[in-house]
Amino acid sequence: ERLEQEPENYPGWVMLARSYKAMRRYDPAVQAYEKAMPLVQQEPQLLADFADLLAMQAGGKLEGRPGQLIGQALTLDPKHMQSLWLAGTAAFNRKDFGQAAAYWQRGLDQLDPASEDAKMLVGIIAEAKQKQGIAKQAAATAVSGRVELAAAVKDQAAAGDTVFVLAKEDGNPMPLAVIRARVADLPMSFRLDDTDALNAERGLSSVKQVLVEARVSKGGGAMPQPGDLKGQTGPVKPGAKGLTLRIDTVVP
């Protein structure tokens, strides 16, 4: 109430935003950060904090405005640690593994090699480089297309419900590769390849045909449950492009 009477008290709005974020009240936290933008856009740490909040509000996604804020932070301070971490995570999530490793290496270069943070970064940089190598080999066997939710079942899906997009061998219920999204992200493009494999030795490139499925999990679990919504296409050969996955069936 006091801040409503002091609209230019930007540090106060930041304090309120952080309080709301700690309480997991993301919508009012975002509104408070917006009130503080004249200050936020000058401070790399505040830009990174706001980007992190927007990602939390969006279920962990850093695309769009969070990415723009991270870019602003790194323009102001190319060595800002949290922004480098977030930028690397965003690149990793979009499968730009080389760029992810580069961002994280810039962070690692600032740390004591003996620190726990440095050891963690060494591990995830190695993982990114490994996935970069896999991705180059996996490009020919990736399957891609679009996922959409049919109008007939739209009322049965909440925006925050988890969506699994997966590829599996015909006759084998265990997925070869899986990615996650939310109903709020639909319709969306998807791409599955060996970097999404549950078992590094058994990816899309190890089979001749796959079934591709999209499922809205009402309980958030990986295993299908009655009441989940799904759509499926296939079998198709690894490397198939332009697939349409229409979620239009209720799991009995």
Residue pairs with C-beta under 8 A, 6 or more apart in sequence:
2 12
3 9
3 12
3 13
3 16
3 35
6 12
7 35
8 38
10 35
10 36
10 38
10 39
10 40
11 36
11 39
13 32
13 33
13 35
13 36
13 39
14 32
14 33
14 36
14 39
14 40
14 46
16 32
17 29
17 30
17 32
17 33
17 36
17 50
17 53
18 29
18 49
20 26
20 28
20 29
20 32
21 29
21 49
21 53
21 56
26 53
26 56
26 57
27 57
29 53
30 53
30 54
30 57
33 40
33 46
33 49
33 50
33 53
36 46
39 46
40 46
40 47
40 50
41 47
41 72
42 76
43 76
44 73
44 74
44 76
44 77
44 80
44 83
45 73
45 80
45 82
47 69
47 70
47 72
47 73
47 76
47 83
48 69
48 70
48 73
48 80
48 82
48 83
48 86
49 82
50 69
51 62
51 65
51 66
51 67
51 69
51 70
51 73
51 83
51 86
52 66
52 82
52 86
54 65
54 66
54 69
55 61
55 62
55 66
55 86
58 66
58 184
59 160
59 182
59 184
61 93
61 185
62 70
62 86
62 89
62 90
62 93
63 90
63 93
63 94
66 86
66 90
67 87
67 90
70 83
70 86
70 87
70 90
71 87
73 80
73 82
73 83
74 80
74 83
74 84
74 87
77 83
78 106
79 106
79 110
81 107
81 110
84 103
84 104
84 106
84 107
85 103
85 104
85 107
87 103
88 99
88 100
88 101
88 102
88 103
88 104
88 107
88 124
88 128
89 100
91 97
91 99
91 100
91 103
92 100
92 128
92 131
95 131
95 135
95 191
95 193
95 195
97 128
97 129
97 131
97 132
97 135
97 195
98 128
98 129
98 132
100 128
101 125
101 128
101 129
101 132
104 121
104 124
104 125
104 128
105 125
107 121
108 118
108 121
108 122
108 125
111 117
111 118
111 121
112 118
131 195
134 194
134 195
134 200
135 193
135 194
135 195
137 194
137 205
138 193
138 194
138 195
138 203
138 204
138 205
139 193
140 205
140 238
140 239
141 193
141 194
141 203
141 204
141 205
141 238
141 239
142 191
142 192
142 193
142 204
142 238
142 239
143 167
143 191
143 192
143 193
143 204
143 210
143 212
143 236
143 238
143 239
143 240
143 241
143 243
144 189
144 190
144 191
144 192
144 240
144 241
144 242
144 243
145 189
145 190
145 212
145 233
145 240
145 241
145 242
145 243
145 244
145 245
146 187
146 188
146 189
146 190
146 243
146 244
146 245
147 163
147 165
147 181
147 186
147 187
147 188
147 189
147 190
147 214
147 231
147 245
147 247
148 186
148 187
148 244
148 245
148 246
148 247
149 157
149 183
149 186
149 187
149 216
149 229
149 247
150 231
150 246
150 247
150 248
152 248
153 229
153 247
153 248
153 249
153 250
156 229
156 250
157 183
157 216
157 229
157 247
158 183
159 182
159 183
159 184
160 182
160 183
160 184
161 182
161 183
161 216
161 217
161 218
161 220
162 180
162 181
162 182
162 216
162 217
162 220
163 180
163 181
163 182
163 183
163 185
163 186
163 214
163 215
163 216
163 217
163 247
164 178
164 179
164 180
164 213
164 214
164 215
164 217
164 222
165 178
165 179
165 180
165 181
165 190
165 192
165 212
165 213
165 214
165 245
166 175
166 176
166 177
166 178
166 179
166 192
166 212
166 213
166 214
166 215
167 175
167 176
167 177
167 192
167 204
167 210
167 211
167 212
167 213
168 174
168 175
168 176
168 210
168 211
168 213
169 176
169 207
169 209
169 210
169 211
170 209
170 210
170 211
170 234
170 235
174 198
175 198
176 197
176 198
176 199
176 202
176 203
176 204
176 206
176 207
176 210
177 192
177 193
177 194
177 196
177 197
177 198
177 203
177 204
178 192
178 196
178 198
178 222
179 190
179 192
179 196
181 188
181 190
183 216
186 247
190 214
190 245
192 204
192 212
193 203
193 204
194 200
194 203
194 204
194 205
196 203
197 203
197 204
204 210
204 238
205 238
207 238
208 237
208 238
209 234
209 235
209 236
209 237
209 238
210 234
210 235
210 236
210 237
210 238
211 232
211 233
211 234
211 235
211 236
212 232
212 233
212 234
212 236
212 240
212 243
212 245
213 230
213 231
213 232
213 233
213 245
214 230
214 231
214 232
214 245
214 247
215 224
215 228
215 229
215 230
215 231
215 247
215 251
216 228
216 229
216 230
216 247
217 224
217 225
217 228
218 225
218 227
218 228
218 229
219 225
224 230
224 251
225 251
226 251
226 252
227 250
227 251
228 250
228 251
229 247
229 248
229 249
229 250
229 251
230 247
230 249
230 251
231 245
231 246
231 247
231 248
231 249
232 245
233 243
233 244
233 245
236 243
